[in-house]
Amino acid sequence: MKDEAGEADETGGTCGGADGADGASAAADDTAADTEAAARARRLAAWHGSERTLAHGPAEGRIAERLAALTAALTTGTTTGTTADAPPYGGDGWVDVYGDGIVEELERRVAGLLGMEAAAFFPTGTMAQQIALRCWAGRTGDPVVAVHPLAHLEVHERDAYVTVSGLRAVRPTGEPRPPTAEEIRGVDEPFGTLALELPLRDAGFVLPAWEELVEVVEAARERDAVVHFDGARLWECTVHFGRELPEIAALADSVYVSFYKSLGGISGAALAGPETLVAEARAWRHRYGGQLFQQWPAALAALDGLDRELPRLPSYVAHARVVAEALRKAFTAAGVGWSRVHPEVPHTHQFQVWLPYPAAVLDEAGVRLAEETRTTLFRRWREPGPPGLAMTEVTVASPALEWTADDVTAAVDAFLTRVRGLTTGDG
C-alpha cells in the first residue's frame, strides 16, 4: 500500500478462490476495500481543501493540477546551471526515447550537483539501490553488505538485495541511530560494502555529526569496503552537516538520490558515481526492466524540482526547527500526558511526533480539523510501538514558511480539542 504522505508500506496480499468460505472472505475483503477507499477519498478531499498546511502531500493533488504544474515548468521554469543556448527543458524540446535528450540532461545535472563523474536515471530508487549493491559486490568479490536494520533497504524493499542478487547483510548496530566508527570496526566478519542511509528515516530522519560521518567512512575504508550512500533525502542534509552536496557525496563511492522525496517530482531516482560504475549500472538497468521507452514527464518534474525546491530546502530545515519547538511546547502546555518530538531539534525538514492516543483517533481528529477549519496539521498516524502510542512524520515545506509559532500552537489546541472529544465520547 501507499500512504498519502507518499511513502510505501511494503505489505503483501494473498489471492484465492471465491467459492464457499473463500467467497465469503472475498466479499468481506471487497467491503473492507470499499470502506478504506471511501476513507481515503475523504482524507484527500479534506487535505486538498485546506488553506493552511505544513506541506502538500504528493497524493492529494489532482491530475489536472499536476498537468498544469508540468506545463508551467515548460513555460516558466528556470534553467539554473545550464547554457542559455541549450535549455534543458521547454515546450519546444523533443521528448526522450529510451533515456536520451531531457533524461540525459537530468543525469548530467545531477552528476554536476553531486560532484560525481556520471549519473544514471532510474524509474525507482529501489532499482537504483539494488543495482548499485550488485555492481559493488561483483567488483569487490564480497556479497556482504553492512546495513542498519532500520534502513530503507531492510524495511521498504522486500529484501530485494537478498532475494534478487543473493547478497547478505551484517548489522553494525541495532540502535535507532546511524552506526559509529567503533561499531563499523567491530563487525565480526568481512563486508564488501557499507550502505548508509542519510538521513536514517525510520529512526526519525536522523543524521550523524559531520565528524562522525567522516570517521565512519574512514573505518569502512580501513576494512577495504566501499561506501554507498542511500541519499534519497541527501538534498536537505547540507544544513546539518554544514557542507555542500559535492563535499558530502565525495565521502562515498556511489550515491543514490530521489527526485520525488524533497524535490516534489513525479517519480524516479539517480545513481551517481564513477563513470565505469554508472556504465555497468546502465546495463543492469536494462536487464532489470528499467530502460523505459519514454520518461520525459518524470525527468521534467525532476529538473523543475532541482530548480524550484532544491534552493529552498535550507529554509525548510531552519523553519522545521521553529515548528518542532512550537509543537513540543504546545503539547506540554496542553497537558498531554506524554509526547515527543524526535529529534527535538530536527536534522532535516522532517521529523517524528509521538502522542499517547490510538492512531485511528488521531487520524480522525486530523481529518475533522481539516474539514472544519481548512487547516491540515498532521496526516496519517501509525503505531510502530506499544498499542495506544502513535507516531506521525511531519514535513515542513514551502506552505509552512507562513506559519508562526503561535499559529502552530493554535492548530495544536484545535487538534487536541477534537482528539479529546473523540476519546471522551463527545465527538
Disulfide bonds with the S-S distance in Angstrom:
none
